[in-house]
Amino acid sequence: MENKPKILAHLCCAPDALYVVGLLQKSYQVIGYFYNPNIHPEKEYRWRLEETRRVARYLEFNLIEGEYDADLWFKLTEKFKQEPEKGRRCHICYAWRLKKTAEKAKELGIPLFTTIMSISPWKSVAILNRIGRMTGRKYRLDFLEADFKKKDGFNQSVLLSKQFGLYRQNYCGCLYSQRNK
């Protein structure tokens, strides 16, 4: 195995993982972490997880599957269910998923973590990176800040997912984001 530093990458879906993990593998030994209790309904969650497993096999990286706890996610975001996309509800969701990713990285002894969510046009890169930095400080880990939308990243993700026949969702994942479909 190449002597590349390890990184734990939070993965939200297969199409984005296919593109971003491919980029990250140029510099890192990527371990994927699929933790997304926000995805609703559970059938959608299972579908996205299975597609992410396909990508992990194809790109040959280890995939860790986090717990699916939709009830907890609903409790965390209940007060903000009327917020628009990129609002406070999303910030809570980002923070929770990055917290769980940092905890997993710490548990595994991986000093670096990131998220691929910054590829999405529905995600605020500035907020994601700020939350990632703060979470990294809290857990004494480094957070790889990124904007994977750059260099046409989102469109590359769309093209790759079509080439590989991956299921590509048409909403962020949570019940509330379905309003924006």
Buried (B, 14 or more C-beta within 10 A) or exposed (E): EEEEEBBBBBBBBBBBBBBBBBBBBEEBBBBBBBBBBBBBEEEBBEBBBEBBBBBBEBBEBEBBBBEBEBEEBBEBBEEBEEBEBBEEBBBBBBBBBBBBBBBBBBEBEBBBBBBBBBBBEEBBBEBBBBBBBBBBEEBEBBBBBBBBBEEEBBEBBBEBBEEBEBBBBEBBBBBBBBEEE
